C-alpha cells in the first residue's frame, strides 16, 4: 500500500521542468577540457537530473556551448590551410550533437542505476529563428571559447580580427553576435517527445540561429543565441511548471565578490529588476540568467530557480538555490 501511494503521489506532483545547464558546467577548469573530462562533468549533472526524472517529472534540458564552440572554431582555424573552415551556425549544430550525446549517455546510465528502465532520452537538433536586422549583429557581446590573458586577447584582436572583451573579472574571451530568439522551429517535435514520455535535450547552445526569408525559406546565421533566453522561450512555449538555470554558483548573490556579498534565497521579479538597475549582475554572466527568469516568471506566473548542478534536486524539493517568483 505504501509503495503504491508514493507512486500515485509522484504522478500527482509531477511537473514539466525545463533545465538550462551552462557549457562551462561541462568544463571544470583549464586542466579538464578533454572529451573524457567533459563527459565526467556531464555525469555529475545527470545524477541530479535523473533524481528529478525518477520522481515522475517530465524534463527538457537545454545546454550552453560557449567553450565547446570555441574549441571547434580553434580547430577550424588551425586546419584552415588544409581543410574548409566551419561557420559558427554549423559549430552550434556540431555541439548540439556531441553534448547531446554525452548527456543522453550520462542520463541513461544514471537512470539505470536508479532502477528507471522505461524512460528514453533523445536529442533534437534545434533551429531557432532570429531577426536578421537584430542590432546585436552590429554589437557582438556573447562570449565563446576559453578564457585568455590580456596578451593573448591583444594578439587575437590584432592578427585574427576578433572582438574580445573582459569577462566578469575572470579573463578575456572572444565575443560574437547574440541576437534574441524569436521562435523555436522544432517546438512541436519537442512537445511530441514529451507527450511520449521521452526526456528531451533541445535548443542546445541557444539553438542554431536561422533567419526566415521573404520566400518562406530559412538560412543559417553566424551567431550564438544566449542559451538562457532560448531556454526561457522554450519554457514559456511549453508552459513549463518550473524553469531551472544551472550555473556555477549555488545561489544568486548581490555585491558578488565583495566583502559584503550576500546570497539570495528568494526574490520577486521586481526585486530582480531593482538589482539589475543597480548593476548587480555582470553582462554575459548572471545578468542574462536573471533576465531570462524575469521573462519566464512574469509571462507564466510560475516559479524559476537558479542554482548549481549539485543543488538542482534540493532546489526543487528543499531550500537550496535562489527562487524567483512574481
Residue pairs with C-beta under 8 A, 6 or more apart in sequence:
10 55
10 56
11 56
13 55
13 56
14 55
14 56
14 57
14 58
15 57
15 58
15 240
15 241
15 242
15 316
16 57
16 58
16 60
16 194
16 238
16 239
16 240
16 241
16 242
17 52
17 57
17 58
17 59
17 60
17 240
17 241
17 242
17 243
17 244
17 316
18 59
18 60
18 61
18 62
18 231
18 234
18 235
18 238
18 240
18 242
18 243
18 244
19 49
19 59
19 60
19 61
19 62
19 244
19 245
19 246
19 312
20 61
20 62
20 63
20 64
20 227
20 228
20 231
20 232
20 243
20 244
20 245
20 246
20 292
21 45
21 61
21 62
21 63
21 64
21 246
21 309
22 63
22 64
22 227
22 246
22 247
22 248
23 63
23 64
23 65
23 66
23 67
23 68
23 69
23 95
23 99
23 205
23 227
24 64
24 66
24 67
24 248
25 41
25 45
25 64
25 246
25 247
25 248
25 309
26 38
26 41
26 42
26 45
26 63
26 67
26 68
26 99
26 102
27 33
27 37
27 38
27 41
27 67
28 37
28 41
30 146
30 147
32 38
32 40
32 41
33 67
33 71
33 146
38 68
38 99
38 102
39 102
39 105
39 106
42 99
42 102
42 103
42 106
43 106
43 109
43 110
44 309
44 310
45 103
45 106
45 246
45 309
45 312
46 103
46 106
46 107
46 109
46 110
47 110
48 309
48 310
48 311
48 312
48 313
49 59
49 61
49 107
49 110
49 312
50 107
50 110
50 111
50 113
50 114
50 116
51 114
51 313
52 59
52 312
52 313
52 316
53 59
53 107
53 111
53 116
53 119
53 199
54 111
54 114
54 115
54 116
55 317
58 194
58 197
58 199
59 199
59 200
60 190
60 194
60 199
60 200
60 201
60 202
60 234
60 235
60 238
60 240
61 103
61 199
61 200
61 201
61 202
62 201
62 202
62 203
62 204
62 206
62 227
62 230
62 231
62 234
63 99
63 100
63 103
63 201
63 204
63 205
63 227
64 205
64 206
64 227
65 92
65 95
65 96
65 99
65 204
65 205
65 206
65 224
65 227
66 142
66 143
66 144
66 145
66 173
66 224
67 144
67 145
67 146
68 95
68 98
68 99
68 205
69 88
69 91
69 92
69 95
69 144
69 145
69 205
69 224
70 144
70 145
70 146
70 173
70 174
71 145
71 146
72 86
72 91
72 94
72 95
73 86
73 88
73 91
73 144
73 145
74 145
76 83
76 85
76 86
76 91
77 85
77 160
86 94
87 220
87 222
88 176
88 222
88 223
88 224
89 208
89 209
89 210
89 220
89 221
89 222
89 223
90 220
92 204
92 205
92 206
92 207
92 208
92 209
92 224
93 125
93 208
95 204
95 205
96 123
96 125
96 126
96 204
96 205
96 208
97 123
97 125
99 204
99 205
100 123
100 201
100 204
101 123
103 121
103 123
103 201
104 121
104 122
104 123
104 201
107 121
107 199
108 121
111 117
111 119
111 121
118 197
119 197
119 198
119 199
120 197
120 198
120 199
121 198
121 199
121 200
121 201
122 193
122 198
122 199
122 200
122 201
123 200
123 201
123 202
123 204
124 186
124 189
124 190
124 193
124 200
124 201
124 202
125 186
125 208
126 184
126 185
126 186
126 190
126 202
126 203
126 204
126 207
126 208
127 184
127 185
127 186
127 207
127 208
127 210
127 218
128 181
128 182
128 183
128 184
128 185
128 203
128 206
128 207
128 208
128 209
128 210
128 225
128 230
128 233
129 181
129 182
129 183
129 184
129 185
129 210
129 211
129 212
129 218
130 179
130 180
130 181
130 182
130 209
130 210
130 211
130 221
130 223
130 225
131 179
131 180
131 182
131 211
132 211
132 221
134 177
134 179
134 180
136 142
136 177
136 178
136 179
136 180
136 223
137 177
137 179
137 223
139 177
140 163
140 175
140 176
140 177
140 178
141 165
141 175
141 177
141 178
141 283
141 284
142 175
142 176
142 177
142 178
142 223
142 224
142 226
142 284
143 165
143 167
143 173
143 174
143 175
143 284
144 173
144 174
144 175
144 176
144 224
145 173
145 174
146 173
147 167
147 170
147 171
147 172
147 173
148 156
148 164
148 171
148 172
148 173
148 174
149 171
149 172
150 172
152 172
153 164
153 172
156 162
156 164
156 174
157 163
157 164
162 174
163 174
163 175
163 176
164 172
164 173
164 174
164 175
165 172
165 173
165 175
165 284
166 172
167 173
167 284
167 285
168 282
168 284
168 285
169 257
175 284
176 222
176 223
176 224
177 222
177 223
177 224
178 206
178 223
178 224
178 225
178 226
179 209
179 221
179 223
179 225
180 225
180 229
181 206
181 207
181 225
181 226
181 229
181 230
181 233
183 233
184 190
184 202
184 203
184 207
184 230
184 233
184 234
184 237
185 210
185 218
186 202
187 234
187 237
187 238
190 200
190 202
190 234
190 238
191 238
193 200
194 200
194 238
202 234
203 227
203 230
203 231
203 234
204 227
205 224
205 225
205 227
206 224
206 225
206 226
206 227
206 229
206 230
206 231
207 225
207 230
208 220
209 220
209 221
209 222
209 223
209 224
209 225
210 218
210 219
210 220
210 221
211 218
211 219
211 221
212 218
213 219
226 288
226 292
228 245
228 288
228 289
228 291
228 292
229 288
229 291
229 292
229 295
231 243
231 245
231 292
232 243
232 292
232 293
232 295
232 296
234 240
235 243
235 296
235 300
236 295
236 296
236 299
236 300
239 300
240 296
240 300
240 302
241 302
242 302
242 303
242 304
242 305
242 316
243 292
243 293
243 296
243 297
243 302
243 303
243 304
243 305
244 304
244 305
244 306
244 307
244 312
244 315
244 316
245 289
245 292
245 293
245 304
245 305
245 306
245 307
246 307
246 308
246 309
246 312
247 286
247 289
247 306
247 307
247 308
248 308
249 307
249 308
250 263
250 307
250 308
250 310
250 311
250 320
250 321
251 263
251 264
251 265
251 306
251 307
251 320
251 321
251 322
252 263
252 264
252 267
252 281
252 286
252 289
252 290
252 306
252 322
253 261
253 262
253 263
253 264
254 261
254 262
254 264
254 275
254 278
254 280
255 261
255 262
255 280
256 280
256 281
256 282
256 286
263 322
264 322
265 319
265 322
265 323
266 322
266 323
266 324
266 325
267 275
267 322
267 323
267 324
267 325
268 324
268 325
268 326
269 293
269 294
269 297
269 298
269 324
269 325
269 326
272 290
272 293
272 294
272 324
273 294
275 281
275 290
276 287
276 290
276 291
281 287
281 289
281 290
289 306
290 306
290 324
293 304
293 306
293 324
294 324
296 302
296 304
297 303
297 304
297 324
297 325
297 326
298 326
301 326
303 323
303 324
303 325
304 323
304 324
304 325
305 315
305 316
305 321
305 322
305 323
305 324
306 321
306 322
306 324
307 315
307 320
307 321
307 322
311 320
311 321
312 321
314 320
314 321
315 321
315 323
